[in-house]
Amino acid sequence: MPPPLYRRQPPSLATTYADVENHALHQDEYLVGTPGAISIRQNANRTRYYVREYYDFEGTKRDQYLGQVDSPDGQALVDSWRSRIDEARQLRGSVRLLAREGYSVLAARHLAAIAPLSRHGVFEAGAVLVGTHAFEVIANRLGIRVAAFGTEDVDIARPSKLALAEPPAGGLLAMLRESGIDFVGVPGFAHTVPSTSFKEKGRSRFTVDLLVPARGRAIETLPVPELEAHATALPNLRYLLAETQMGAAISTHGVVTVRVPVPERFAWHKLIVAQLRTGRDAKSRKDLRQAAVLLAATGELHPGALEEAFRKTPLSARTLIRKSLARVRDDLAPHPGAWQEAASAAKLK
């Protein structure tokens, strides 16, 4: 029999993660990078001002301007920032503990790219983190330890028009560049097809992809006016994005608020996608493995959720689900209750 697909984290660690997530959901200022320290600088006019000295995702030293030393609220300002930095240090210690115990953490560069989107309220407005990073956030929220899945992509999905109070000038690309990473649009397959992906300039493979639900069953490119961008429209994506939850993406360089799908829909959707990938066996295997993990965990930790979520799957996709489900049957052998619920819900013979 294969080993279990996940291990439950101790309640004490689940509490620590909940505290970190709560901090992310309620923080007023995203401190991305090392917590840093406050220093005083003086310019050519001998004006003194406070700066936060910190190191960014590349380990480069940066200065963040905070305010003038001699301003009426200067002392209150620096006291407030010292409090934020102390909180960030404590938070970083909690994240290190979670990482050592198997919680999934984002690479510093990936967190840096996501942070401006969170800062501008893109996730609160309805955008959804999908893909492997979403799987990691979901696993952390479930309080389970799982195998690591590497990725060079950040996938952002937009279910419908985002309710952004103030769409940022320059749109999605401008927000991504606020990270300090030099993103550029990836040319489409044809000159007439707009870019739907943004890549770090140079030889890096780090890419941010924008996705939307397709209007039918064909993959197409659609405009996203509020982000001044275009997105790849995918069939069956609407199902994944219909139920979501707020959570936290964590890294030793900070924590940020994100929105992710609920685990049961993520699992069923991965079974669909695995059958649609042609000539991409490695991607398909990763889809199946992530689906199996969440089928096992959801079936055992939240009985009934899989059955309810399956009832809402597109009728046209259910044959694909059954084909994929048969492929993960052996993986789910250590989780007989979860397998029974999944197979029963899908009416797998």
Secondary structure, 3 states (H helix, E strand, C coil): CCCCCCEECCHHHHHHHHHHHHHHHHCCCCCCCCCCEEEEEECCCCCEEEEEEEECCCCCEEEEEEEECCCCCHHHHHHHHHHHHHHHHHHHHHHHHHHHCCCCCCCHHHHHHHHHHHHCCCCCCCCEEEHHHHHHHHHHHHCEECCCCCCCEEEEECCCCCCCCCCCCCHHHHHHHCCCCCEEECCCCCCCCCCCEEEECCCCCCEEEEEEECCCCCCEEEEEHHHCEEEEEECCHHHHHCCEEEEEEEECCEEEEEEEECHHHHHHHHHHHHHHCCCCHHHHHHHHHHHHHHHHHHHHHCCCHHHHHHCCCCHHHHHHHHHHHHHCCCCCCCCHHHHHHHHHHHCCC
